[in-house]
């Protein structure tokens, strides 16, 4: 699912370059909406096959797709209402509001097509075709996908990295090694960057919270409900235990994050050894007495006029919808507050404009002055950096007949392409929407 500019994203998301009913099966790498978010529309347009994904991914999608539909319906209703109000007083407005891509009922329909599939097993995916899921270490349930297709007595192996994680993150097991393949489609989000070591993140986070609290401000943290929120909760737990952060209220304001946290509790098979150690010592890694999860909208609104310092973690992670928008609308004009960015922010998102410190940003279509401090913690990234990607590809580099870079902006792809050529002798391509390539020739 394309995210960003409403109208543009709507166009891209509704135009499929294929007939939905002609697709036999879908293999889904992980639950993040940029990967899973358009499945309800695929089903609505006639797809009638199976969606293969790990059990954790299927459980996450159940909540995430419904939440995505709910927010789209709510946003559309809000914009529609305002549109009508403005027309009524004769204010010129541009075009009709964009409708939702799909409804909650469509999201529920899509869930009926999911088939939870184990990792490391060949799964039948139609005539002469199998898929196999491997751990990608990116978020709970995330997988790389090996697609094998037999043709004229020869087998073609296409590996899709999905989004690839990092070797050492607090919650998940490290990514599996890349299996042998002929062709590789690989993500390149951080193809031009090397992350700071994760060991420094706790110190930085503690310092930022102390500083903001001392000046009486709020710490507003946009975070993906899946993964980033749970990592932050675990970090805050550890910092509170060590008394490295002041005794101020800590909130997770996201009904989705509450449901997602339940899914995390249900899947200990995905935990890293560190996290298993933490749970075995009797502690709850996803909650502690100082932290409150807010489910009701009235609880969320209660923060609006709370004058004391506090920390609030809320979704969506790129500030494109959800309750975080209300916290930002309330908070970004006050220089005492801190907006703490903890994940990748795509082009054309509000999150990206905050990172770039635009002096004025639009929230719900209204211009607001950005006076709050903005800080970025990239250490928590769930994406492999340039060296992680090179390390992951290296063992299979000599067999690869073709490499395609996706999921990265042009600068990231250019940098990764140069490094792959220089360090591994691999010629990678950067396909654009609508390109096709022939596999299995030569
Ligand atoms: Zn992802």
Boltz pocket constraint, residues with backbone or C-beta under 6 A from the ligand:
constraints:
  - pocket:
      binder: B
      contacts: [[A, 30], [A, 32], [A, 138], [A, 163]]
      max_distance: 6.0
